[in-house]
Each structure stands twice: as C-alpha cells, then as structure tokens.
Amino acid sequence: MPLPNEAAITLDTTTILVLATVGLTLLLVIARELRAVPANLLVLMATAFLDMVGLFMVLPILPFYVKALGEDGATVFGFHLQEGLLTGIVVSSFTIAQLLSAPWWGRCSDRWGRRPVLLIALAASAAAFLLFGFAESLWVLVLSRLVQGAGGGTVGVIQAFVADAVPPDQRTRALGWLSAATNLGVAFGPVLGSGAVWLGTQDVWPTDGVQTLGRAAPGVFAALLCVVNVVFAWRYLPEPAGQRVKPKERQATPLAAAGRVLRNPRQPTSRLLLTYAIAIGAAQGVNPTLVLFLDKRHGITETTIGWYFMYIGALSVFARILLLGRLVDRFGEARLSRLGVMTLALGLAAVPFAHSLPWLALATALLPIGMALTFPPLTAMLTKIVLPTERGLFMGLQQSFGGMARLVAPLAYGLAFDALGDGAPFWLAGAIVASTLLLGAGLRGAVRQS
C-alpha cells in the first residue's frame, strides 16, 4: 500500500541550502568541541548516535504509515478510533515495552555489566525495524513498536554507563554530551528517513521491470544501520569500571524500588524521578500530534518532515554543546533545571500561535533549548543521590516513570486534537510541564548533602 499522497509545501532551493548550511555548521561545531570530550565517552557517543539515527529514520514518518494502513480508522471492541487516537496508540506501544523493560535492563547491567545489555538491545532493534518495514497491517506495526520499545529500554543503562565513567562534578556535562550525540541522530535520522522513502520508489535492480522496496525501505535501511552499530559496539565499546552487585548480594527488584518511590513522594529521589517523568512525558508525548499539526497547518508531509526535525535536532545539539556546560557552572543543576522547565513550557504554549513557518521556527526553538536545560541536570542529580550499585536500576526506573507519562500523553493529546482542536494539545502540555516547578523546591540542598 503506498503512502498517502498529500498536498505538501515545496522546499525551494534557498530553503534547502539554508538547512544544509545548518547541518554543516553543526558538524563543524561538534568537530571543534570534540577536543573537550573525554576519550572514554567518544565511542559511547558514537554508539548512541547511530542508534538514534536508526530510530528517527522511522519515527517522524510513523504517523503517515498509520494513516496509510488505517485510512478509514479502525474499530476495536466496538469503538471506532480516528486518526489522532490511532497514532497515539501505535506510538504508545513503544513506550509500554520500554517502561516494562527499562528497570530490568538496568538491574541486569548492575549485576552483569553495561556492555552485554547494550549489544542485546541493539540486536532487538534491528529485528524491530524489519517488522516495521514489512508491516501490512496496523497490528504488525504495533508489534514492531513493542519489539523496538523492549530494545529501547536501555536508555537508563547508557546513562549509568556515563555515570560510571566520569566523576560526579562532570556528569551534567557528560550527560549533555551524550544527549548531544543522540540529538545529532535526531537531526540527521529524519532526513535519512525521508530520503529512504524516496529511495523506496526507485528501481533497485537492473532487470526487466521495476523492482522497488516501497514502504519497506526506511525499515530495511534502519535495520542495516543497527547491524553496523552492533558490530561497532562489540569491537570498540569497553565495559566501564563502575561498581557491580556481587553474585551473593541481594539486589532490590524494580517493583520494590518503584514502590519505595511512590510511598515516599517527598524524598529527593522521588521528586527527581517524578519531575523528569511528568516533564518528559508532556514534552515528548506531544510529538505524534505535532506531526499531524504540521501537516494540517503548514502542509508538511512525510517527504518534508525530516527537515523540521533536523532543525529541532540541530538546536538541541547546539544547546547541549554551547550552553549547557556554561550555564550549569553559573546556576547549578537545580536552578538550571527550573529555568529549562520554564523555557520548555513557554515553547509548547507558543506553538499554536505560529501561523507562518518563520514564527513556527521561533516558537519551536524554545522546545529543544528547554529540554537541553532540563533533563541532563535532573539525571545528573539523580546519579549523585543513589547508590552506585543501584545506579542502573534507578536510571532504568527513571525511564519507566517517564515511559508511563509518555504512554498516557499521546493518547490524551490525540483525543484533544480530535475533540478540542489542533492547538489544545500544546496548551495542555505547556501547563503540565510548568506544574513540575512545584516539585523542584529544595532539591539544591538535598543534592549538596548527598
């Protein structure tokens, strides 16, 4: 089944040159700043970059695949589901698998090591991308997202990897560098995905007749990239020298740790986890609806959405490389995270007021800047107040709490999009992000005492 053929905006030569210049500038800035990155982080950053490129080759075009496979909606248990809610369900299936698997991946990495867990997860991602590429129904598409989410439950393991490798006073910078690498993948992955959509229409075999990959192309190319990443990580990624749980030592289970957080919501660990979860759920959960919003308001489709995400990804990298380290020195992690929350909430609320592409670019610039100033400081603070032997567990738990929020958020925003209008999801998300300021009071002193 072909992708929907929508009326789209046309990117003129000037626009493409400007975006290409942004990409080139991004690469030059990173090349210059790499001299300041510890050598033991470079390979991990490269691994995270390749993983994110593969993920974002398919993520921005996912709503268009939902639209193609469920053009007239779908009926589930007697209820007819429209486009917005269907997109939310498919996207949320990734989060279901991620939130269930993340603490267990973290717990395994505390006991058996970070490296083997990452290799297994990358291999699972390759299989998921193949399922995505050859899906001929919405339910196979959901299955591919479940497998991808299970493999994507290792974000906490990667963060624990960084915490093991650098001293506490350098963790915010190191986590910023790691997220810069992943956001570089966010910047380039969608462009490669849009390119793969085009390649899928080209004749790939010099024989009689036309042989094309069709809709399978983005999934096939993303799977090949995952295989390359597995080989690269196996060859070059060393195991960090962090503390591990000894075989005879008793380790807290993910359910017990989660119960401890929920029973003591005033504790610093609990407030950090809840702040991270609520804010990232609102900020990222709105993305599927954002694609529909851009299609409806600005005529952006699967062939041009990659440029928009490249813009956001480029700003994310710039913010983490050029702003984060300097601002954390000036404000400290706790104050900087609150500044990030305010910036992110303002950006979300401003998106519906952008009725032209220049104003849209200005409003959405606040989103990656706000996320860059919010999430690395929160994660760095969490690594400082948990035991080293439980670091992987709590990093995974952080992803699970965030996953729960990201599970609910796309559904809520999809319903708001369908029932209340295309601006409602962004105003709702901005209000939710702003509410996390209440959880940040007193965290500066608590982290200093840990």
Residue pairs with C-beta under 8 A, 6 or more apart in sequence:
1 68
1 69
1 136
1 215
2 68
2 214
2 215
3 61
3 64
3 65
3 68
3 197
3 215
3 302
4 64
4 67
4 68
4 71
4 301
6 295
6 299
6 301
7 299
8 299
8 300
8 301
8 303
8 304
9 298
9 299
9 300
9 304
11 19
11 304
11 307
15 307
16 307
19 307
19 310
19 311
22 310
22 311
22 314
23 187
23 188
23 191
23 310
23 314
26 184
26 187
26 314
26 317
26 318
29 317
29 318
29 321
29 322
30 180
30 184
30 317
30 321
33 321
33 322
34 42
37 45
37 177
38 165
38 166
38 170
38 174
40 165
40 238
40 240
41 162
41 165
41 166
41 174
41 177
41 178
43 233
43 236
43 237
43 238
44 158
44 161
44 162
44 165
44 178
44 237
45 177
45 178
45 180
45 181
46 181
46 232
46 236
47 118
47 229
47 232
47 233
47 237
48 158
48 178
48 181
48 182
48 185
49 181
49 182
49 184
49 185
50 185
50 225
50 226
50 228
50 229
50 232
51 122
51 125
51 182
51 185
51 226
51 229
52 181
52 182
52 183
52 184
52 185
52 186
52 189
53 185
53 188
53 189
53 192
53 225
54 125
54 129
54 185
54 189
54 222
54 223
54 225
54 226
54 229
55 125
55 148
55 152
55 185
55 189
55 222
56 185
56 186
56 189
56 190
56 193
56 309
56 313
57 189
57 190
57 192
57 193
57 196
57 218
57 221
57 222
57 225
58 129
58 132
58 193
58 218
58 219
58 222
59 189
59 190
59 193
59 287
60 190
60 193
60 194
60 291
60 302
60 305
60 306
60 309
61 190
61 193
61 194
61 197
61 218
61 302
61 305
62 87
62 90
62 91
62 141
62 288
63 87
63 91
63 288
63 291
63 292
64 291
64 301
64 302
65 132
65 135
65 141
65 215
66 83
66 86
66 87
66 90
66 138
66 141
67 83
67 87
68 215
69 135
69 136
69 137
69 138
69 141
70 83
70 86
70 138
73 80
73 81
73 82
73 83
73 86
74 80
74 81
74 86
74 138
75 81
81 89
82 418
83 292
83 418
84 289
84 292
84 413
84 414
84 415
84 417
84 418
85 411
85 414
85 415
85 418
86 138
86 414
87 288
87 289
87 291
87 292
87 410
87 414
88 288
88 289
88 410
88 411
88 413
88 414
88 415
89 142
89 410
89 411
90 138
90 141
90 142
90 145
91 145
91 287
91 288
91 410
92 406
92 407
92 410
92 411
93 142
93 145
93 146
93 149
94 145
94 146
94 148
94 149
94 152
95 149
95 403
95 404
95 406
95 407
95 410
96 146
96 149
96 403
96 407
97 145
97 146
97 147
97 148
97 149
97 150
97 152
97 153
98 149
98 150
98 152
98 153
98 155
98 399
98 400
98 403
99 153
99 399
99 400
99 401
99 402
99 403
99 404
99 407
100 150
100 153
100 400
101 149
101 150
101 153
102 153
102 154
102 155
102 156
102 396
102 397
102 399
102 400
102 403
103 156
103 254
103 257
103 258
103 393
103 396
103 397
103 399
103 400
104 153
104 254
104 396
105 117
105 121
105 153
105 154
105 156
105 157
105 392
105 396
106 156
106 157
106 160
106 254
106 392
106 393
106 394
106 395
106 396
106 397
107 251
107 253
107 254
107 392
107 393
107 396
108 117
108 392
109 117
109 154
109 157
109 160
109 392
110 160
110 244
110 245
110 251
110 389
110 390
110 391
110 392
110 393
111 244
111 245
111 247
111 251
112 244
113 239
113 244
114 157
114 158
114 160
114 161
114 164
114 239
114 240
114 242
114 392
115 233
115 237
115 238
115 239
117 154
117 157
118 154
118 157
118 158
118 161
118 233
118 237
119 230
119 233
119 234
121 150
121 151
121 152
121 153
121 154
121 157
122 151
122 226
122 229
122 230
122 233
123 151
123 226
123 230
124 147
124 148
124 150
124 151
125 148
125 151
125 152
125 226
126 223
126 226
126 227
126 230
127 147
127 223
128 144
128 145
128 147
128 148
128 151
129 144
129 148
129 219
129 220
129 222
129 223
129 226
130 219
130 220
130 223
131 140
131 143
131 144
131 147
131 219
132 141
132 144
132 145
132 148
132 218
132 219
132 222
133 213
133 215
133 216
133 217
133 218
133 219
133 220
133 222
133 223
134 140
134 216
134 219
135 141
135 143
135 144
144 219
153 396
153 399
155 395
155 399
156 392
156 394
156 395
156 396
156 397
156 398
156 399
157 392
157 395
157 396
158 178
159 175
159 178
159 379
159 383
159 395
159 398
160 242
160 383
160 391
160 392
160 395
161 240
162 171
162 174
162 175
162 178
163 171
163 242
163 383
163 391
163 395
164 240
164 241
164 242
164 388
164 391
165 174
165 240
165 241
165 242
166 174
168 383
168 384
171 380
171 383
171 384
172 324
172 325
172 328
172 333
172 376
172 377
172 380
173 324
173 325
173 328
175 376
175 379
175 380
176 320
176 321
176 324
176 325
176 372
176 376
177 320
177 321
179 316
179 320
179 372
179 375
179 376
180 316
180 317
180 320
180 321
183 313
183 316
183 317
183 320
183 368
184 313
184 317
185 313
186 309
186 312
186 313
186 316
187 309
187 310
187 311
187 312
187 313
187 314
187 316
187 317
188 310
188 313
189 309
189 313
190 305
190 306
190 307
190 308
190 309
190 310
190 313
191 306
191 307
191 309
191 310
192 221
192 306
193 218
193 222
193 306
194 302
194 303
194 304
194 305
194 306
194 307
195 306
196 217
196 218
196 221
196 222
197 217
197 218
197 302
197 303
198 303
199 213
199 217
199 221
200 212
200 213
200 214
200 215
200 216
200 217
200 218
201 212
201 214
202 212
203 210
203 211
203 212
204 211
204 212
204 213
205 211
213 220
242 388
242 391
243 388
243 389
244 389
245 251
245 389
249 389
251 389
251 390
251 393
252 260
252 390
252 393
254 393
254 396
254 397
254 400
257 390
257 393
257 394
257 397
258 397
258 400
258 401
261 267
261 269
261 270
261 273
261 274
261 397
261 401
262 270
264 270
265 271
265 274
268 385
268 443
268 446
268 447
268 450
269 382
269 385
269 386
269 394
271 439
271 440
271 443
272 378
272 381
272 382
272 385
272 398
272 443
273 382
273 394
273 397
273 398
273 401
274 401
274 436
274 439
275 337
275 341
275 378
275 436
275 439
275 440
276 375
276 378
276 379
276 382
276 398
276 401
276 402
277 398
277 401
277 402
277 404
277 405
278 405
278 432
278 433
278 435
278 436
278 439
279 341
279 344
279 374
279 375
279 432
279 433
279 436
280 371
280 375
280 402
280 405
280 406
281 402
281 404
281 405
281 406
281 408
281 409
281 432
282 348
282 405
282 409
282 428
282 429
282 430
282 432
282 433
283 344
283 348
283 367
283 370
283 371
283 429
283 433
284 406
284 409
285 405
285 406
285 408
285 409
285 410
285 412
285 413
285 429
286 348
286 409
286 410
286 413
286 425
286 426
286 429
287 410
288 410
288 413
288 414
289 410
289 413
289 414
289 416
289 417
289 425
290 351
290 426
291 305
292 417
292 422
293 351
293 352
293 417
293 422
293 425
293 426
294 300
294 305
294 308
295 301
296 422
297 355
297 422
298 357
298 360
300 308
311 361
311 364
312 364
312 367
312 368
313 368
315 365
315 368
315 369
316 368
316 371
316 372
319 368
319 369
319 372
319 373
320 372
320 376
323 369
323 372
323 373
324 372
324 373
324 376
327 336
327 339
327 373
328 336
328 377
331 339
332 444
333 377
333 378
333 380
333 381
333 444
333 447
334 377
334 381
334 440
334 443
334 444
334 447
335 444
336 373
336 377
337 373
337 374
337 377
337 378
337 381
337 440
337 443
338 437
338 440
339 373
340 369
340 370
340 371
340 372
340 373
340 374
340 375
340 377
341 370
341 374
341 433
341 434
341 436
341 437
341 440
342 370
342 434
342 437
343 366
343 369
343 370
343 373
344 366
344 367
344 370
344 371
344 374
344 433
345 370
345 430
345 431
345 433
345 434
346 366
346 370
346 430
347 363
347 364
347 365
347 366
347 367
347 369
347 370
347 430
348 367
348 426
348 427
348 429
348 430
348 433
349 426
349 427
349 430
349 431
350 363
350 366
351 360
351 363
351 364
351 367
351 423
351 426
352 422
352 423
352 426
352 427
353 359
353 363
354 360
354 362
354 363
354 364
379 395
379 398
381 443
381 447
382 394
382 395
382 398
383 391
383 395
384 447
384 450
385 446
385 447
385 450
386 394
409 429
412 425
412 428
413 425
413 428
413 429
414 425
416 424
416 425
416 428
417 424
417 425
